[in-house]
Amino acid sequence: MINIDWKGIYPAVTTKFTDDDRLDMDAFGKNIEAQLEAGVSGIILGGTLGEASSLSKDEKQQILKYTLKLITGRVPVILNIAEQTTKEAISFAGNARENGADGLMLLPPMRYHADARETLSYFSDVADSTELPIMIYNNPVDYKVSVDIEMFKTLSDIPNIVAIKESSRDVTYLTRLKIAFGERFRILSGVDNLALESLLMGADGWVAGLVCAFPHETVAIYKLVKAGRTKEAIAIYRWFIPLLELDVSSKLVQNIKLAETVTGLGTENVRPPRLPLTGEERERVLKIINNALESRPELPDYKNL
């Protein structure tokens, strides 16, 4: 098991499918290698962008095993847990550990909108069942459960809950977390079009979406910020923003898979009931992608910062 620093860029990678709706490991592996070449700090599997809700348990474990074999210890591999019951989540965490995952990203229970007491009990029970380090995913906009400061105070007593993916879309919440907890938790931005703002306010990393299609630009922004070269980071970020806003959409999976297709790092195949973009909607997103490619910035030698 690799020690996770919880700093840097962590792609929430898409799951690749063939035309007949099977896992496309060739396309998946090509994208993973592109992420590693760009300098990401870890890989997150089976998140929202990875179409977790449509994957079987066997498919999730197949993706995990394949990724671990491909990466061969170069960066940590983190598996998302998004289950409906505590029993299922504990079982999934156990399987993840047995199959070699380095860490877990943990959402509140799915479908049922748990209250604070229930959410804390769920997080605690899952954490107590495993030795793996855990990043709590706070996304009240999409998942309707808000993990507030008081709840994180309770969670701070659980030693293997070590990080927060902050996706409340309130950039001031990160500052409040830093004031309340100092360095107790690593905090990673989970909203692409607020990532630079979050990094400038002290975020330790960025769980990114458009990185799936634009890995070099994403890592460059992080590296430049941490090197104090803010002006250069802002310039890239301003170019990137129209693309990053594709992540803040109910069609984020289709949007990002279209971007992956255009940049040669994936296909548009999604798993029904999702369907690929068509018509005017597809043309609108395609125009954003192509406009960005026409003005793609030349990056500095960020890898040596």
C-alpha positions in Angstrom: 0.0 0.0 0.0 1.4 3.4 -1.0 1.3 6.3 1.5 -1.0 9.0 0.2 0.1 12.6 0.6 -3.3 14.0 -0.5 -1.6 16.9 -2.4 -1.6 17.7 -6.1 -3.9 16.7 -8.9 -6.1 13.6 -8.5 -8.1 12.9 -11.7 -11.6 11.5 -11.1 -11.2 9.4 -14.2 -14.0 8.4 -16.6 -14.8 4.7 -17.1 -14.4 3.8 -20.8 -16.9 1.6 -22.6 -16.9 -0.2 -25.9 -19.6 0.3 -28.5 -21.4 -2.8 -27.1 -21.3 -1.5 -23.5 -18.4 -3.5 -22.1 -15.5 -2.1 -20.2 -12.9 -0.7 -22.7 -9.7 -1.3 -21.0 -7.5 -0.3 -23.9 -9.0 3.2 -24.0 -9.0 3.4 -20.2 -5.3 2.4 -20.0 -4.3 5.0 -22.6 -6.0 7.8 -20.6 -4.3 6.6 -17.3 -0.9 6.7 -19.0 -1.6 10.2 -20.2 -2.5 11.3 -16.7 0.7 9.8 -15.3 2.9 11.4 -18.0 1.4 14.8 -17.1 2.4 14.4 -13.5 -0.7 13.7 -11.5 -0.4 12.7 -7.9 -3.0 9.9 -7.8 -5.9 8.3 -9.5 -9.5 8.2 -8.3 -11.7 5.4 -9.7 -15.5 5.0 -9.7 -16.6 8.5 -8.9 -19.5 10.4 -10.3 -17.5 11.0 -13.5 -16.6 7.4 -13.5 -20.3 6.5 -13.8 -20.2 4.6 -10.5 -23.9 4.3 -10.2 -24.0 2.3 -13.5 -21.1 -0.1 -12.7 -21.6 -3.5 -11.1 -19.5 -4.5 -8.1 -17.5 -6.8 -10.3 -16.8 -4.1 -12.8 -15.6 -1.8 -10.1 -13.2 -4.4 -8.8 -12.1 -5.2 -12.4 -11.2 -1.6 -13.0 -9.3 -1.4 -9.7 -7.3 -4.5 -10.4 -6.4 -3.3 -13.9 -5.4 0.1 -12.7 -3.2 -1.2 -10.0 -1.5 -3.6 -12.4 -1.0 -0.8 -15.0 0.3 1.9 -12.5 2.7 -0.5 -10.7 3.0 1.7 -7.7 3.8 5.0 -9.5 1.0 6.9 -7.8 -1.7 5.9 -5.2 -5.1 4.5 -6.5 -8.2 5.6 -4.6 -11.5 3.9 -5.0 -14.8 5.7 -4.5 -17.5 4.3 -2.3 -21.0 5.3 -3.1 -23.4 2.7 -1.7 -27.0 2.7 -0.5 -26.4 0.9 2.8 -23.8 0.9 5.5 -23.5 -2.9 5.1 -22.8 -2.5 1.4 -20.2 0.2 2.0 -18.3 -1.8 4.6 -18.3 -4.8 2.3 -17.0 -2.6 -0.6 -14.3 -1.1 1.6 -13.1 -4.6 2.6 -13.0 -5.7 -1.0 -11.1 -2.6 -2.0 -8.5 -3.3 0.6 -8.1 -6.9 -0.3 -7.7 -6.0 -4.0 -5.0 -3.4 -3.3 -6.6 0.0 -3.2 -4.4 2.6 -1.4 -7.3 4.7 -0.2 -11.0 5.5 -0.3 -13.2 8.4 -1.2 -16.4 8.2 0.7 -19.7 9.8 -0.1 -22.7 10.0 2.2 -25.2 7.1 1.7 -26.8 7.2 -1.7 -30.5 7.8 -2.4 -31.5 8.3 1.2 -30.7 11.8 2.3 -29.4 11.0 5.8 -29.4 13.6 8.6 -26.3 14.6 10.5 -26.5 11.8 13.0 -27.1 9.1 10.4 -24.3 10.5 8.1 -21.8 10.5 11.0 -22.7 7.0 11.9 -22.3 5.8 8.3 -18.9 7.5 8.0 -17.7 6.2 11.3 -18.9 2.6 10.7 -17.1 2.5 7.3 -13.9 4.0 8.7 -13.8 1.7 11.6 -14.1 -1.3 9.3 -10.9 -0.6 7.4 -7.3 0.6 7.8 -7.3 2.5 4.5 -7.1 6.3 4.6 -10.4 8.0 3.7 -11.3 11.2 2.0 -14.8 12.5 2.8 -16.6 13.8 -0.3 -18.7 16.9 0.7 -21.1 17.8 -2.1 -24.3 19.1 -0.8 -25.4 20.5 -4.2 -25.5 17.1 -5.9 -26.0 14.7 -3.0 -28.2 16.8 -0.7 -26.2 16.1 2.4 -24.0 18.8 3.8 -21.1 17.9 6.1 -20.7 21.0 8.3 -18.0 22.1 10.6 -19.5 20.5 13.7 -19.7 17.2 11.8 -16.1 17.4 10.8 -15.2 18.0 14.4 -16.7 14.6 15.2 -14.9 13.0 12.3 -11.6 14.5 13.3 -11.5 12.0 16.1 -11.3 9.1 13.6 -7.7 8.7 12.6 -8.0 7.3 9.2 -10.4 10.0 8.0 -7.6 12.3 6.7 -8.9 14.3 3.8 -11.9 16.3 2.4 -13.0 16.7 -1.2 -14.7 20.0 -0.9 -17.4 20.5 -3.5 -19.9 22.8 -1.7 -19.3 25.5 -4.3 -18.8 28.0 -1.5 -15.2 28.9 -1.8 -15.2 30.5 1.7 -16.0 27.1 3.3 -12.5 26.0 2.6 -11.2 28.9 4.6 -13.5 28.1 7.5 -12.3 24.5 7.4 -8.7 25.7 7.5 -9.5 27.9 10.5 -11.3 25.2 12.3 -8.8 22.3 11.7 -5.5 23.7 10.6 -3.6 20.8 9.1 -5.8 18.0 10.6 -7.3 17.4 7.2 -5.9 17.7 3.7 -8.5 19.7 1.7 -8.8 19.2 -2.0 -11.0 21.3 -4.3 -13.7 19.2 -6.0 -15.2 21.9 -8.3 -13.2 22.5 -11.5 -14.2 26.1 -12.1 -13.4 27.1 -8.5 -10.1 25.2 -8.3 -7.7 28.1 -8.7 -9.5 30.2 -6.2 -9.4 27.2 -3.8 -5.7 26.6 -4.4 -4.9 30.3 -3.7 -6.9 30.0 -0.4 -4.8 27.0 0.7 -6.3 23.9 -0.8 -3.8 21.1 -0.8 -5.0 19.6 -4.0 -7.6 19.3 -6.8 -9.8 16.4 -7.6 -10.2 17.3 -11.2 -12.6 16.4 -14.1 -11.4 18.2 -17.2 -8.0 16.8 -16.4 -9.3 13.6 -18.1 -8.9 15.5 -21.5 -6.4 18.2 -20.5 -4.0 16.6 -18.0 -0.9 18.9 -18.7 -2.8 22.2 -18.3 -4.4 21.0 -15.0 -1.2 19.9 -13.4 0.6 23.0 -14.7 -1.9 25.3 -12.8 -1.4 23.4 -9.6 2.4 23.4 -9.9 2.6 27.1 -10.8 0.4 28.1 -7.8 2.5 26.1 -5.4 5.7 27.6 -6.8 4.3 31.1 -6.3 4.0 31.8 -10.0 0.4 32.9 -9.7 0.3 35.2 -12.7 1.2 32.4 -15.0 -1.4 30.1 -13.3 -4.1 32.7 -13.7 -3.4 33.1 -17.4 -3.8 29.3 -18.1 -6.8 29.2 -15.8 -8.6 32.0 -17.7 -8.0 30.1 -21.0 -9.3 26.9 -19.2 -12.5 28.3 -17.6 -14.9 27.7 -20.5 -13.8 24.1 -20.5 -13.8 23.8 -16.7 -17.4 25.0 -16.6 -18.4 21.8 -18.5 -17.8 20.0 -15.2 -20.5 21.9 -13.4 -23.4 20.4 -15.3 -25.8 17.5 -15.1 -24.2 16.3 -18.4 -20.6 16.5 -17.0 -19.9 12.9 -18.0 -21.0 13.4 -21.6 -19.2 16.8 -21.8 -15.9 15.5 -20.5 -16.1 12.3 -22.6 -16.6 14.5 -25.7 -13.6 16.5 -24.7 -11.6 13.3 -24.2 -12.6 12.2 -27.7 -11.5 15.4 -29.3 -8.1 15.3 -27.6 -7.6 11.6 -28.4 -7.9 10.3 -24.9 -11.2 8.5 -24.9 -14.6 8.0 -26.6 -18.1 9.4 -26.3 -19.5 6.0 -25.2 -21.5 6.3 -22.0 -23.7 3.7 -20.2 -27.5 4.1 -20.6 -29.6 5.7 -19.3 -27.0 8.3 -20.1 -26.7 8.9 -23.8 -24.0 10.8 -25.8 -24.7 14.4 -26.6 -26.5 15.1 -29.9 -27.7 18.0 -32.0 -27.4 21.6 -30.9 -26.2 20.5 -27.4 -23.3 18.6 -28.8 -22.4 21.4 -31.2 -22.4 23.9 -28.4 -20.0 21.8 -26.3 -17.9 20.9 -29.3 -17.5 24.6 -30.1 -16.2 25.3 -26.6 -13.6 22.5 -26.9 -12.5 23.5 -30.4 -12.2 27.1 -29.4 -10.0 26.1 -26.5 -7.8 24.0 -28.7 -7.3 26.8 -31.2 -5.9 29.0 -28.5 -4.2 26.3 -26.3 -1.4 28.0 -24.3 2.2 27.0 -24.4 3.0 25.7 -21.0 6.2 26.4 -19.0 8.4 23.6 -17.8 6.1 22.9 -14.9 7.4 19.4 -14.1 10.6 20.8 -12.8 9.1 23.3 -10.4 
